[in-house]
Amino acid sequence: MENIIIVGAGLVGSLLSVYLARAGFKVSVYERNSDPRQINMQSGRSINITLSERGFKALDAVGAADVVRQLCIPVYGRIMHAQDGELTYQPYGNNKEAIYSIGREDLSKALISFAQKHENIEFSFNQKCIDIDLPTATLKLQNLKTGEITQVQADRIFAADGAHSPVRHKMQRLKRFNYSQEYLEQGYKEIIIPPGDDGSWVFDKNAIHIWPRDNFMLIGFPNLDKSFTLSLHLPYEGEISHDSTASGDAVRNLFETYFPDIWLLVEPNLTDYSHKPVEAMVTIKCFPWSYQDKVLLIGDSCHAIVPSYGQGANAGFENCQLLTKCIEQHPGDWQTAFREYETLRKPDMDVLADLCLEHFTVLRKMVGDPKFLERKKIERKLQQMNSEFASLYYNISFTCMSYSEALRIERIHQEMISQIAENNIKREVSV
Ligand SMILES: Cc1cc2nc3c(=O)[nH]c(=O)nc-3n(C[C@H](O)[C@H](O)[C@H](O)COP(=O)(O)OP(=O)(O)OC[C@H]3O[C@@H](n4cnc5c(N)ncnc54)[C@H](O)[C@@H]3O)c2cc1C
């Protein structure tokens, strides 16, 4: 039986271990952090993520969807909070389609526990990859508890070690390895709003709440314990920024001016706000994703995206399924399997990365914009009239069509919507 090493027991690494073990390989997963089931993990990453159709399909294919579903809250649409407190609801679909909000930590623990049930999967925690020899698929590890350094070798190594992947760093030194990274000019800090005094949700639990304010925004996700996680997205520097809201008075001023409807809920929960680091969001593209038939990058290590569509983990899960299919189609021919996988998936992940950057601006700037809302209204009417007419968000979140195909359809739809909007304006003017 071939031995496989996975670096990183994050969301993608854990699910990938299940796919590979089921395909008949012996899998060892090395993770630098402690076992999240034994500690209160403070990764600094977002507290919530949302799962959608393609993520669930990939979980379902290995029987992991049910355990995950129990930890989720369905979210049927967005509620926009205008500065004057007015609320606008945008359903995600016409048939109560939902995305699912889940705690990152809950998901991570569930996937590790699910994977550990498989006899051919072994997890080692507190083992940090400090180097890799690509041609021999040999990993140098440091035990972060004891300091001990060891080497492990496998037939193949899969690097699911996240956006700052040490394995990718090593590959970046190879000739003809393409790499780019781009940070958003905005960063975020999270604020937890506990349940109300009577133990109930403080906002509608089945919606994502957005306070779009042009160059900045607040976004809220429901949690299973009836709390909400708010992410405050601000530019790093400038008039309204993380820099300018370093003091408690400045934060109060920001909320009282731009988010007055929730200041009273936020105020008691700001005790550690000023000490929290500002979290960054990055887009990473690179190619190739593989080194010969020995090493493959997977997940954020080769395609980190900004979270505006909530797709990073969903796409990563989908990729575990696609990769396994390629491996099974080319038994023993790993190089062909890797090539096929990366060639198939790279264009889609590039499309998704660009769409996510665009959508970030949409969420911040245009969700509260009357012209945008008018276009959304037209889009919904078209959807009601013709069930084939699905929005880009719909195709990304509620179908498993490729991201490139979703973009192709969207271009056609936007052209139609522009024409209808133009005709509406002409009609209004002539009336
Ligand atoms: C703010 C925010 C919100 C998001 N929201 C969503 C969402 O709603 N929906 C969605 O689908 N996606 C979302 N994402 C994206 C999602 O979090 C990532 O795409 C996903 O976590 C990628 O999984 P991964 O396993 O590739 O990487 P990670 O989850 O980052 O896991 C990498 C693992 O590798 C380990 N590791 C790193 N270096 C080493 C080393 N040297 N040795 C050993 N182990 C190592 C890390 O400790 C970690 O456990 C969001 C991301 C952000 C930042």
The ligand as a Tripos MOL2 file, in Angstrom:
@<TRIPOS>MOLECULE
LIG
   53    58     1     0     0
SMALL
NO_CHARGES

@<TRIPOS>ATOM
      1 C1        -12.2910   35.7390    6.7570 C.3       1 LIG1
      2 C2        -12.4430   34.4760    6.0020 C.ar      1 LIG1
      3 C3        -13.7060   33.9630    5.7780 C.ar      1 LIG1
      4 C4        -13.8690   32.8040    5.0210 C.ar      1 LIG1
      5 N1        -15.1270   32.3510    4.7960 N.ar      1 LIG1
      6 C5        -15.3060   31.2470    4.0380 C.ar      1 LIG1
      7 C6        -16.6120   30.7510    3.7790 C.ar      1 LIG1
      8 O1        -17.5960   31.3350    4.2170 O.2       1 LIG1
      9 N2        -16.7370   29.6400    3.0270 N.ar      1 LIG1
     10 C7        -15.6640   28.9780    2.5120 C.ar      1 LIG1
     11 O2        -15.8480   27.9710    1.8270 O.2       1 LIG1
     12 N3        -14.4070   29.4270    2.7450 N.ar      1 LIG1
     13 C8        -14.2040   30.5360    3.4910 C.ar      1 LIG1
     14 N4        -12.9450   30.9870    3.7370 N.ar      1 LIG1
     15 C9        -11.8210   30.2910    3.1220 C.3       1 LIG1
     16 C10       -11.4370   29.0660    3.9200 C.3       1 LIG1
     17 O3        -11.1780   29.4170    5.2500 O.3       1 LIG1
     18 C11       -10.1930   28.4490    3.3010 C.3       1 LIG1
     19 O4        -10.3520   28.3460    1.9050 O.3       1 LIG1
     20 C12        -9.9500   27.0670    3.8810 C.3       1 LIG1
     21 O5         -9.7140   27.1670    5.2660 O.3       1 LIG1
     22 C13        -8.7650   26.4340    3.1890 C.3       1 LIG1
     23 O6         -8.4690   25.2280    3.8020 O.3       1 LIG1
     24 P1         -6.9770   24.6530    3.7740 P.3       1 LIG1
     25 O7         -7.0490   23.3830    4.5150 O.co2     1 LIG1
     26 O8         -6.4470   24.7140    2.4160 O.co2     1 LIG1
     27 O9         -6.1600   25.7340    4.6110 O.3       1 LIG1
     28 P2         -6.2500   26.0260    6.1540 P.3       1 LIG1
     29 O10        -7.6510   25.8940    6.6110 O.co2     1 LIG1
     30 O11        -5.5650   27.3290    6.3470 O.co2     1 LIG1
     31 O12        -5.4150   24.8690    6.8310 O.3       1 LIG1
     32 C14        -4.0280   24.7900    6.6970 C.3       1 LIG1
     33 C15        -3.5040   23.9300    7.8190 C.3       1 LIG1
     34 O13        -2.1200   23.7240    7.6240 O.3       1 LIG1
     35 C16        -1.4600   23.8740    8.8620 C.3       1 LIG1
     36 N5         -0.0680   24.2590    8.6280 N.ar      1 LIG1
     37 C17         0.3850   25.4240    8.1380 C.ar      1 LIG1
     38 N6          1.7210   25.4330    8.0950 N.ar      1 LIG1
     39 C18         2.1260   24.2130    8.5670 C.ar      1 LIG1
     40 C19         3.3970   23.6300    8.7810 C.ar      1 LIG1
     41 N7          4.4990   24.3050    8.5350 N.pl3     1 LIG1
     42 N8          3.4350   22.3770    9.2430 N.ar      1 LIG1
     43 C20         2.2920   21.6780    9.5180 C.ar      1 LIG1
     44 N9          1.0620   22.2080    9.3670 N.ar      1 LIG1
     45 C21         0.9810   23.4610    8.8990 C.ar      1 LIG1
     46 C22        -2.2510   24.9740    9.5600 C.3       1 LIG1
     47 O14        -2.0330   24.9860   10.9490 O.3       1 LIG1
     48 C23        -3.6700   24.6010    9.1860 C.3       1 LIG1
     49 O15        -4.2350   23.6960   10.0840 O.3       1 LIG1
     50 C24       -12.7430   32.1340    4.4910 C.ar      1 LIG1
     51 C25       -11.4640   32.6360    4.7340 C.ar      1 LIG1
     52 C26       -11.3130   33.7920    5.4710 C.ar      1 LIG1
     53 C27        -9.9270   34.3350    5.7080 C.3       1 LIG1
@<TRIPOS>BOND
     1     1     2 1
     2     2     3 ar
     3     2    52 ar
     4     3     4 ar
     5     4     5 ar
     6     4    50 ar
     7     5     6 ar
     8     6     7 ar
     9     6    13 1
    10     7     8 2
    11     7     9 ar
    12     9    10 ar
    13    10    11 2
    14    10    12 ar
    15    12    13 ar
    16    13    14 ar
    17    14    15 1
    18    14    50 ar
    19    15    16 1
    20    16    17 1
    21    16    18 1
    22    18    19 1
    23    18    20 1
    24    20    21 1
    25    20    22 1
    26    22    23 1
    27    23    24 1
    28    24    25 2
    29    24    26 1
    30    24    27 1
    31    27    28 1
    32    28    29 2
    33    28    30 1
    34    28    31 1
    35    31    32 1
    36    32    33 1
    37    33    34 1
    38    33    48 1
    39    34    35 1
    40    35    36 1
    41    35    46 1
    42    36    37 ar
    43    36    45 ar
    44    37    38 ar
    45    38    39 ar
    46    39    40 ar
    47    39    45 ar
    48    40    41 1
    49    40    42 ar
    50    42    43 ar
    51    43    44 ar
    52    44    45 ar
    53    46    47 1
    54    46    48 1
    55    48    49 1
    56    50    51 ar
    57    51    52 ar
    58    52    53 1
@<TRIPOS>SUBSTRUCTURE
     1 LIG1         1 GROUP 0 **** ****
